[in-house]
Amino acid sequence: MNGVLRSGVSRFTYTYDFGDEWEHAIVIEGKQPPVDGRRYPACVAGKRNCPPEDCGGCWGYQQLLAILADPAHPRRREWAEMIGEDFDPEAFSVAEADARVAARFGCQ
């Protein structure tokens, strides 16, 4: 990330899962001084849960949310069993996001 900051780039896109075309717009809004004892890179904020794998990209995820919100939908039970009954699309935890980032970048 330091290389990106030094290059002057402040906005770029990231594609996750080329089959489903999850496009993410990354914006670097500023730089803060490091905090002793904190591991980097780190999540500073966020909202909403990660979509389940193989849900069909952005449009498929929107459809999945509509299915889960409708207890009478004929496919609700099927999806709930596949992703887990306890899936909450609104859930977000900075601590969990930090743990995933640390695991990905080997800074545990």
C-alpha positions in Angstrom: 0.0 0.0 0.0 2.9 2.4 0.7 3.9 2.1 -3.0 0.4 3.1 -4.0 0.5 6.1 -1.7 3.9 7.2 -3.0 2.7 6.9 -6.6 0.0 9.5 -6.0 -2.8 7.1 -6.9 -5.8 7.9 -4.8 -8.5 5.9 -6.6 -8.4 2.5 -8.3 -10.7 -0.4 -9.1 -10.3 -4.0 -7.9 -12.1 -7.0 -9.5 -12.9 -9.9 -7.3 -14.1 -13.2 -8.9 -13.9 -12.5 -12.6 -16.7 -14.9 -13.3 -19.2 -12.8 -11.2 -17.5 -9.5 -11.8 -17.5 -8.0 -8.3 -16.0 -4.6 -9.0 -14.8 -2.6 -6.0 -13.9 1.1 -6.2 -11.0 1.8 -3.7 -10.5 5.3 -2.6 -7.6 6.4 -0.4 -9.1 9.3 1.6 -6.1 10.1 3.7 -3.2 8.8 5.7 -3.0 8.7 9.4 0.1 8.3 11.5 0.8 4.7 12.6 -0.4 3.7 16.1 2.1 1.7 18.3 1.0 -1.8 18.7 -1.4 -1.8 15.8 -0.9 -4.2 12.9 -1.1 -2.9 9.3 -2.8 -3.0 6.9 -5.9 -2.6 8.9 -9.6 -2.0 8.4 -10.8 1.3 9.8 -14.5 1.2 9.0 -17.1 -0.7 7.0 -20.6 -1.8 6.7 -22.6 -4.9 5.6 -21.5 -8.5 5.5 -19.5 -10.1 2.7 -21.8 -11.7 0.2 -21.7 -15.5 0.1 -19.5 -17.1 -2.5 -21.1 -18.0 -5.8 -24.3 -16.0 -5.3 -24.2 -14.6 -8.8 -22.4 -11.3 -8.5 -23.9 -8.0 -7.7 -27.3 -8.7 -9.3 -27.5 -12.2 -7.9 -26.7 -10.9 -4.5 -29.6 -8.4 -4.7 -31.9 -11.2 -5.8 -30.6 -13.3 -2.9 -31.4 -10.5 -0.4 -34.9 -10.3 -1.7 -35.4 -14.0 -1.4 -34.1 -14.1 2.2 -36.3 -11.2 3.1 -39.4 -13.1 2.0 -40.3 -16.0 4.3 -42.8 -17.3 1.7 -40.4 -17.3 -1.2 -40.1 -20.9 -2.7 -36.3 -20.7 -2.8 -35.7 -19.2 0.7 -35.2 -22.5 2.5 -32.7 -23.7 -0.2 -30.6 -20.6 0.0 -30.8 -20.4 3.8 -29.5 -24.0 4.0 -26.7 -23.2 1.5 -25.4 -20.1 3.3 -26.5 -20.8 6.8 -29.7 -19.7 8.6 -27.7 -17.2 10.7 -26.4 -15.1 7.7 -27.1 -11.5 8.4 -26.4 -9.2 5.4 -26.3 -6.1 7.7 -23.6 -7.6 10.1 -20.1 -6.1 10.1 -17.3 -6.3 12.5 -14.1 -4.2 12.2 -12.3 -6.9 14.4 -13.4 -9.7 12.0 -12.4 -7.7 9.0 -9.0 -6.9 10.6 -8.5 -10.7 11.3 -9.2 -11.5 7.6 -6.8 -8.8 6.4 -4.1 -10.0 8.8 -4.6 -13.6 7.6 -4.5 -12.6 4.0 -1.3 -10.5 4.3 0.4 -12.6 6.9 0.5 -10.0 9.6 -1.0 -12.1 12.4 
